[in-house]
Amino acid sequence: MLKGISNLISPELIKVLMEMGHGDEIVFGDGNFPAASHAQRLIRCDGHGIPELLRAILPLFPLDIYTESPVALMAVTPGDTVETLIWDEYRSIVREHHSEEIELEEVERFFFYDRAKKAYAIVSTGEKALYANVILKKGVVVE
Protein backbone atom coordinates (compact mmCIF):
# COMPACT_ATOMS: atom_id res chain seq x y z
CA MET A 1 0.00 0.00 0.00
CA LEU A 2 1.02 3.58 -0.59
CA LYS A 3 -0.11 6.83 0.94
CA GLY A 4 -2.58 8.78 -1.14
CA ILE A 5 -3.40 5.89 -3.49
CA SER A 6 -6.66 4.04 -2.96
CA ASN A 7 -6.35 0.43 -1.88
CA LEU A 8 -8.82 -0.35 -4.71
CA ILE A 9 -5.93 0.16 -7.12
CA SER A 10 -3.98 -3.08 -7.19
CA PRO A 11 -0.27 -3.22 -8.03
CA GLU A 12 -1.19 -4.67 -11.43
CA LEU A 13 -3.63 -1.83 -12.15
CA ILE A 14 -1.24 0.94 -11.08
CA LYS A 15 1.46 -0.62 -13.28
CA VAL A 16 -0.86 -0.61 -16.31
CA LEU A 17 -2.01 2.97 -15.65
CA MET A 18 1.62 4.08 -15.48
CA GLU A 19 2.62 2.16 -18.62
CA MET A 20 -0.13 3.74 -20.69
CA GLY A 21 0.81 6.64 -22.92
CA HIS A 22 -1.09 9.56 -24.41
CA GLY A 23 -4.01 8.26 -26.47
CA ASP A 24 -3.98 4.76 -25.01
CA GLU A 25 -7.36 3.49 -23.85
CA ILE A 26 -8.47 1.41 -20.88
CA VAL A 27 -11.86 -0.28 -20.59
CA PHE A 28 -13.78 -0.78 -17.36
CA GLY A 29 -16.19 -3.61 -18.06
CA ASP A 30 -19.25 -4.45 -16.01
CA GLY A 31 -19.85 -7.99 -14.74
CA ASN A 32 -21.43 -9.04 -18.06
CA PHE A 33 -18.69 -7.66 -20.30
CA PRO A 34 -16.69 -10.32 -22.22
CA ALA A 35 -13.41 -9.02 -20.82
CA ALA A 36 -11.27 -12.17 -21.01
CA SER A 37 -12.08 -12.83 -24.65
CA HIS A 38 -11.42 -9.22 -25.69
CA ALA A 39 -8.41 -8.19 -23.60
CA GLN A 40 -4.79 -7.77 -24.62
CA ARG A 41 -4.15 -7.25 -20.90
CA LEU A 42 -6.79 -8.30 -18.38
CA ILE A 43 -6.97 -6.89 -14.87
CA ARG A 44 -9.46 -8.42 -12.43
CA CYS A 45 -11.24 -6.14 -9.98
CA ASP A 46 -13.97 -8.56 -8.95
CA GLY A 47 -16.26 -7.32 -6.22
CA HIS A 48 -15.73 -3.65 -7.06
CA GLY A 49 -18.09 -1.35 -8.90
CA ILE A 50 -17.00 0.92 -11.70
CA PRO A 51 -17.94 4.21 -9.96
CA GLU A 52 -15.72 3.45 -6.97
CA LEU A 53 -12.85 2.49 -9.29
CA LEU A 54 -13.26 5.70 -11.32
CA ARG A 55 -13.19 7.74 -8.10
CA ALA A 56 -9.92 6.04 -7.18
CA ILE A 57 -8.29 6.31 -10.61
CA LEU A 58 -9.32 9.71 -11.98
CA PRO A 59 -7.29 11.76 -9.45
CA LEU A 60 -4.22 10.02 -10.95
CA PHE A 61 -5.26 9.57 -14.56
CA PRO A 62 -5.42 12.52 -16.98
CA LEU A 63 -8.11 12.34 -19.64
CA ASP A 64 -7.20 13.31 -23.20
CA ILE A 65 -8.57 16.84 -23.65
CA TYR A 66 -7.27 16.93 -27.24
CA THR A 67 -9.88 14.47 -28.44
CA GLU A 68 -13.58 15.06 -28.93
CA SER A 69 -14.51 12.68 -26.12
CA PRO A 70 -12.01 10.87 -23.88
CA VAL A 71 -14.82 8.96 -22.16
CA ALA A 72 -16.94 6.47 -24.12
CA LEU A 73 -19.97 4.52 -22.97
CA MET A 74 -21.57 1.45 -24.50
CA ALA A 75 -24.80 2.78 -26.04
CA VAL A 76 -28.08 1.13 -25.18
CA THR A 77 -29.19 -1.24 -27.92
CA PRO A 78 -32.18 0.22 -29.79
CA GLY A 79 -35.40 -1.20 -28.38
CA ASP A 80 -33.85 -2.03 -25.01
CA THR A 81 -35.67 -0.26 -22.16
CA VAL A 82 -32.77 -0.22 -19.69
CA GLU A 83 -32.32 3.03 -17.78
CA THR A 84 -28.67 4.02 -17.53
CA LEU A 85 -28.70 5.92 -14.24
CA ILE A 86 -25.05 5.01 -13.70
CA TRP A 87 -24.10 7.32 -16.61
CA ASP A 88 -25.15 10.34 -14.52
CA GLU A 89 -22.85 9.09 -11.78
CA TYR A 90 -20.01 8.79 -14.30
CA ARG A 91 -20.62 12.37 -15.49
CA SER A 92 -20.48 13.60 -11.90
CA ILE A 93 -17.27 11.69 -11.14
CA VAL A 94 -15.56 12.97 -14.31
CA ARG A 95 -16.65 16.54 -13.47
CA GLU A 96 -15.17 16.18 -9.94
CA HIS A 97 -11.73 15.31 -11.26
CA HIS A 98 -11.36 17.29 -14.49
CA SER A 99 -11.74 21.03 -14.86
CA GLU A 100 -12.40 20.79 -18.61
CA GLU A 101 -16.00 20.08 -19.63
CA ILE A 102 -15.99 16.54 -21.01
CA GLU A 103 -18.75 15.04 -23.12
CA LEU A 104 -19.35 11.32 -22.72
CA GLU A 105 -19.58 9.61 -26.10
CA GLU A 106 -22.08 6.79 -26.69
CA VAL A 107 -20.66 3.98 -28.85
CA GLU A 108 -22.80 1.27 -30.47
CA ARG A 109 -22.31 -2.11 -28.77
CA PHE A 110 -20.34 -3.92 -31.49
CA PHE A 111 -18.17 -0.86 -32.25
CA PHE A 112 -17.52 -0.68 -28.49
CA TYR A 113 -16.39 -4.33 -28.53
CA ASP A 114 -14.07 -3.65 -31.49
CA ARG A 115 -12.59 -0.65 -29.72
CA ALA A 116 -12.17 -2.67 -26.51
CA LYS A 117 -10.15 -5.30 -28.38
CA LYS A 118 -7.65 -2.57 -29.32
CA ALA A 119 -7.52 -1.05 -25.82
CA TYR A 120 -4.30 -1.18 -23.85
CA ALA A 121 -6.10 -3.06 -21.06
CA ILE A 122 -9.50 -4.16 -19.86
CA VAL A 123 -10.47 -4.05 -16.20
CA SER A 124 -13.08 -6.67 -15.37
CA THR A 125 -15.26 -5.50 -12.48
CA GLY A 126 -18.15 -6.76 -10.42
CA GLU A 127 -20.37 -3.88 -11.56
CA LYS A 128 -24.01 -5.03 -11.72
CA ALA A 129 -25.54 -2.09 -13.60
CA LEU A 130 -26.36 -2.81 -17.23
CA TYR A 131 -24.60 -0.77 -19.94
CA ALA A 132 -22.05 0.33 -17.34
CA ASN A 133 -19.02 -0.29 -19.58
CA VAL A 134 -16.76 2.71 -20.07
CA ILE A 135 -13.58 3.47 -22.01
CA LEU A 136 -11.10 6.13 -20.84
CA LYS A 137 -8.53 7.67 -23.19
CA LYS A 138 -5.37 8.77 -21.42
CA GLY A 139 -4.18 12.32 -21.76
CA VAL A 140 -0.95 14.12 -20.94
CA VAL A 141 0.30 14.82 -17.43
CA VAL A 142 0.99 18.54 -17.20
CA GLU A 143 2.39 20.02 -14.01
Buried (B, 14 or more C-beta within 10 A) or exposed (E): EEEEEBEBBBEBBBBBBEEBEEBBBBBBBBBEBEBEEBBEBBBBBEEBBBBBBBBBBBEBBBBBBEEEBBBBBBBBEEEEEEEBEBBEBBBEBBEEBBEEEBEBBBBEBEEBBEBBEEBBBBBBBEBEBBBBBBBBBBBEEEE
